[in-house]
Amino acid sequence: MLFQQNARLARITWGVLSKYALQTLKELSARHSLEVAAGEIQFLNNGWYVTHAGLLHIARHNRCAGIKTTIEKSLSDPTISRWVFRATVYKSLRSRGFVGFGDASPSNVSSLVHGAEMRVAETRAVNRALRKAYGIGLCSVEELGWAPRSNTPGPPDQRSTAANGNNGHQNVQPRLRDRLCLLIRQYQLDAGLVKAYAANYCGTSTLREASREQVEAFITDLAERAAKDRDGLICQLNSYTKPQEASS
């Protein structure tokens, strides 16, 4: 049984899973025949994410008639590596199509794929169109603005390096930056105002001067506030506009 195979490999890969996670995995196995072994679903940050490979599997299984992608030239800017794509998924030859948009720039992709923003944007557009077409509520891994990682701990040498001095700060900081970018995109916040707020929160002149612990605390607080009271957060962020304008 596919679910049993998926559950066994998931436990080996990610450790103990909650009853809810296992129930979700069972539904994904039965409804879409997604396989953990094929990299079609991943368990990240205590939640399931579908991958581009998984969405293509669903499209093939449902005899998708075709996928068309085009660059949105008016919204793209190659000089700053910003790309926006439009993807249309045709479930059948007579289908009017399901449309999805994907954007990518150095500010909203992992540092691991800098230089490949065009491909990331196209993949995100296709993923969103496929999720619309086949009613997939899970977010796809490729749509995340940070480098995906499993819940299992890394090798001891990597953990010890990340815990020692400035080298650890340099290794962890890009991941924190990606998490912050993801929050800014998710809640449509002004990046400049968020940075000003972060510096004030951490008690430093700039965000770069803050320690790893300070940045982590800020990101956690920002996520909670954005989820509970986005309007109130935006109001507070706007209070940083005048001082910035005065200093310029």
Beta strands, then each sheet from edge to edge (+ up, - down):
strand 1: 41-44
strand 2: 47-50
strand 3: 66-71
strand 4: 83-90
strand 5: 98-104
sheet 1: 1+ 2-
sheet 2: 3+ 4- 5+
end
